[in-house]
Amino acid sequence: RVMTHIVHNLADGPGQLTPDALAGLVGMEDKGELTATQAQRGLAVFGAARLPGFFVGQVMKATQGRADGKAVTQLLHSRKA
C-alpha cells in the first residue's frame, strides 16, 4: 500500500524522501510494525517538506519567471509562522 501512495501522491518528486527512508517505511509496513495509514503519514511528513518549492514554482510560472524566488520563499516562511 505504501507503493500505491507513492504513485498517487508523490508523482511530482520525492522531496526529502531518501531511498533508505522509503525502504525503511516499506519494510516496517511489511513486517506489521506500521499500519498502512501510519506509513502514509510518514510519507506525508517527507512530502510536506517539498511544498514551499511547489508554491515558489507556481509563483514563478504565474509571473513568467519575473518573481524573485528568494523573496517568495521568505514570504512563505514568514506566513507559516
Order of alpha helices (4+ residues) and beta strands (2+ residues): alpha-alpha-alpha-alpha-alpha
